[in-house]
Amino acid sequence: MISQHLKAQQIKVGRHLAGRLMVEANLASRQRRRHQYRSRGVEAFVAKNLLERNFEPTAINQVWCGDVTSLMVGKRWYHLAAVIDLFARRIVGWAFSLINDANLVSRALRMAAEVRGKHAGLMFHSDQGCQYTSQLFQSALLEHGITQSMSRRGQCWDNAPTERFFGTLKSEWVPTKGYTTVEEARQDMTSFFMRYNRIRLHSYNNYLSPIAMEQQAA
């Protein structure tokens, strides 16, 4: 990724030279840990896998994906829900809470709906977590006219783009020891999402940022 940033500034450098420069600057590449699939708990409704790993929509607001990950704050785990528009991998909604429940993912969805508006034919894909099978989340989808799709049980790669996004967040941004306070974590997440959408080069977008990719396609 460092080599791509340098190329974007018209500085020619390969991955090996970028690696040597990182060593000289005392920088280390942090590797992503393997995702551990979470049990969905008590289910209310399990939707069919309509997405079927078709992760390349042709326009914005065709497919949104969502998931939840955990971050250490003080000595407790807090939970981050995110919503991604798959067209350019842009983060369009998120929510942060001590409690990992239907309210958390519904708040992330509402933010996405406020940012993007209502669109015919929009699909939302997630795993079979109990937050997403809940009646509260079903009602939120219905309110915004969104069709639901779910990964097959135990198949984390059915939601691969969201898994990769959380891997990027943790390997590139989140402090190794976590955060001291909730406010620190919340502010840092806000900064990351702004940077990710506006500045960070994404290989899926031919090394354009998500917002730049959307603007190019408009």
Phi, psi and omega per residue, in radians:
M1 nan -0.657 3.103
I2 -1.063 -0.721 -3.137
S3 -1.089 -0.625 3.131
Q4 -1.213 -0.660 3.082
H5 -1.106 -0.702 3.115
L6 -1.165 -0.689 3.107
K7 -1.112 -0.633 3.121
A8 -1.104 -0.435 3.081
Q9 -1.661 0.268 3.117
Q10 1.094 0.574 3.039
I11 -1.884 2.000 -3.057
K12 -1.351 2.120 3.130
V13 -2.784 2.421 3.108
G14 -1.651 3.105 -3.098
R15 -1.133 -0.635 -3.099
H16 -1.188 -0.728 3.099
L17 -1.167 -0.687 3.107
A18 -1.061 -0.687 3.115
G19 -1.129 -0.712 3.120
R20 -1.141 -0.685 3.107
L21 -1.122 -0.631 3.097
M22 -1.129 -0.713 3.116
V23 -1.091 -0.779 -3.136
E24 -1.124 -0.533 -3.137
A25 -1.580 0.091 -3.140
N26 1.068 0.705 3.084
L27 -1.855 2.537 -3.132
A28 -2.182 2.482 3.067
S29 -1.456 2.203 3.138
R30 -1.667 2.148 -3.082
Q31 -1.505 2.541 -3.138
R32 -1.345 2.485 3.087
R33 -1.504 2.649 -3.137
R34 -1.122 2.368 3.136
H35 -1.197 2.372 3.042
Q36 -1.804 2.083 -3.091
Y37 -1.184 2.351 -3.131
R38 -1.688 2.475 3.052
S39 -1.141 2.505 -3.111
R40 -1.402 -0.155 3.113
G41 1.219 -2.559 -3.132
V42 -1.316 2.113 -3.081
E43 -1.670 2.541 3.052
A44 -1.896 -0.773 -3.138
F45 -2.668 2.244 3.101
V46 -1.974 2.019 -3.125
A47 -1.407 2.788 3.063
K48 -1.236 2.736 3.077
N49 -1.429 1.489 -3.125
L50 -1.353 -0.466 -3.094
L51 -1.238 -0.717 3.101
E52 0.912 0.742 3.097
R53 1.049 0.428 3.031
N54 -1.509 1.455 -2.990
F55 -1.571 0.287 -3.069
E56 -2.203 1.199 3.074
P57 -1.102 2.752 -3.049
T58 -1.651 -0.063 -3.141
A59 -2.747 2.875 3.091
I60 -1.191 2.762 3.064
N61 1.052 0.557 2.961
Q62 -1.758 -0.759 -3.129
V63 -2.398 2.180 2.951
W64 -1.941 2.520 3.060
C65 -2.123 2.616 3.130
G66 -2.474 2.727 3.074
D67 -2.884 3.068 -3.131
V68 -2.261 2.429 3.025
T69 -2.292 2.932 -3.082
S70 -2.037 2.484 3.130
L71 -2.261 2.446 3.136
M72 -1.398 2.209 3.075
V73 -2.236 2.013 -3.007
G74 1.111 -2.054 3.096
K75 -2.062 0.375 -3.099
R76 -2.255 2.671 3.074
W77 -1.544 2.210 2.983
Y78 -1.884 2.833 -2.986
H79 -2.144 2.345 -3.120
L80 -2.007 2.110 3.037
A81 -1.814 2.375 -3.129
A82 -2.289 2.635 3.047
V83 -2.167 2.226 -3.079
I84 -2.078 2.294 2.961
D85 -1.451 2.046 -3.002
L86 -1.183 -0.353 -3.051
F87 -0.990 -0.857 3.135
A88 -2.164 0.231 -3.140
R89 1.082 0.650 3.141
R90 -1.529 2.383 3.060
I91 -1.381 2.059 -3.080
V92 -1.946 -0.173 3.107
G93 -2.816 2.594 3.077
W94 -2.790 2.789 3.085
A95 -2.639 2.669 -3.022
F96 -2.368 2.278 -3.068
S97 -2.788 2.732 3.024
L98 -1.220 -0.509 -3.067
I99 -1.792 2.176 -3.140
N100 -1.635 1.554 -3.062
D101 -2.442 -3.019 -3.111
A102 -1.114 -0.561 3.120
N103 -1.102 -0.658 3.135
L104 -1.061 -0.924 -3.091
V105 -1.236 -0.499 3.097
S106 -1.202 -0.647 3.092
R107 -1.143 -0.693 3.091
A108 -1.106 -0.706 3.113
L109 -1.145 -0.727 3.135
R110 -1.096 -0.685 3.078
M111 -1.061 -0.779 3.129
A112 -1.055 -0.727 -3.138
A113 -1.164 -0.625 3.099
E114 -1.199 -0.660 -3.132
V115 -1.267 -0.724 -2.993
R116 -1.758 -0.449 -3.064
G117 1.508 -3.010 -3.093
K118 -1.719 2.357 -3.063
H119 -2.411 2.282 3.120
A120 -1.157 2.410 3.074
G121 1.428 0.082 -3.121
L122 -1.222 2.360 3.109
M123 -1.989 2.460 3.027
F124 -2.034 2.184 -3.112
H125 -2.018 2.434 3.108
S126 -2.669 -3.117 2.989
D127 -1.435 -2.980 -3.104
Q128 -1.667 0.462 3.099
G129 -1.001 2.579 -3.069
C130 -1.088 -0.393 3.074
Q131 -1.098 -0.696 -3.061
Y132 -1.466 -0.357 3.091
T133 -1.559 -0.074 -3.051
S134 -1.215 2.733 3.093
Q135 -1.141 -0.611 3.129
L136 -1.061 -0.789 -3.131
F137 -1.244 -0.645 3.079
Q138 -1.014 -0.720 -3.139
S139 -1.143 -0.677 3.125
A140 -1.123 -0.718 3.092
L141 -1.108 -0.787 -3.129
L142 -1.084 -0.702 3.136
E143 -1.018 -0.631 -3.086
H144 -1.771 0.142 3.073
G145 1.158 0.626 -3.065
I146 -1.826 2.331 3.089
T147 -1.475 2.395 -3.097
Q148 -1.717 2.463 3.050
S149 -2.326 2.529 -3.134
M150 -2.334 2.552 3.043
S151 -1.111 2.717 2.993
R152 -1.220 2.608 -3.080
R153 -1.041 2.250 3.102
G154 1.406 0.068 -3.101
Q155 -1.889 1.411 -3.079
C156 -1.117 -0.440 -3.131
W157 -1.292 -0.148 3.005
D158 -1.195 -0.249 3.095
N159 -2.234 0.715 -2.990
A160 -0.996 -0.748 -3.111
P161 -1.035 -0.650 3.129
T162 -1.252 -0.677 3.068
E163 -1.038 -0.755 -3.132
R164 -1.153 -0.667 3.131
F165 -1.076 -0.809 3.127
F166 -1.131 -0.591 3.056
G167 -1.087 -0.732 3.093
T168 -1.105 -0.800 3.126
L169 -0.958 -0.826 -3.046
K170 -1.362 -0.561 -3.106
S171 -1.449 -0.486 -3.056
E172 -1.832 -0.317 -2.916
W173 -2.307 -0.889 -3.026
V174 -1.156 2.282 3.099
P175 -1.003 2.510 -3.103
T176 -0.976 -0.659 -3.111
K177 -1.618 0.120 3.135
G178 1.432 -2.795 -3.066
Y179 -1.955 2.736 3.139
T180 -1.474 -0.754 -3.105
T181 -2.254 2.816 3.111
V182 -1.121 -0.716 -3.124
E183 -1.115 -0.691 3.084
E184 -1.060 -0.790 3.141
A185 -1.115 -0.771 -3.107
R186 -1.111 -0.770 3.124
Q187 -1.138 -0.667 -3.138
D188 -1.199 -0.648 3.073
M189 -1.119 -0.734 3.109
T190 -1.041 -0.771 3.126
S191 -1.107 -0.728 -3.125
F192 -1.128 -0.792 -3.108
F193 -1.102 -0.677 3.097
M194 -1.121 -0.768 3.137
R195 -1.159 -0.766 -3.099
Y196 -1.056 -0.775 -3.094
N197 -1.286 -0.645 -2.990
R198 -1.726 -0.550 -2.950
I199 -2.070 -0.755 -2.986
R200 -1.129 2.244 3.117
L201 -1.332 2.365 -3.070
H202 -2.073 2.209 -3.103
S203 -1.048 -0.604 3.139
Y204 -1.094 -0.533 -3.117
N205 -1.650 0.412 -3.049
N206 0.959 0.721 3.091
Y207 1.083 0.690 2.863
L208 -1.870 2.689 3.020
S209 -1.231 2.796 3.117
P210 -0.958 -0.781 -3.135
I211 -1.166 -0.713 3.110
A212 -1.093 -0.656 3.114
M213 -1.144 -0.753 3.113
E214 -1.117 -0.698 3.127
Q215 -1.153 -0.669 3.125
Q216 -1.142 -0.608 -3.091
A217 -1.455 -0.223 -3.074
A218 -1.183 nan nan
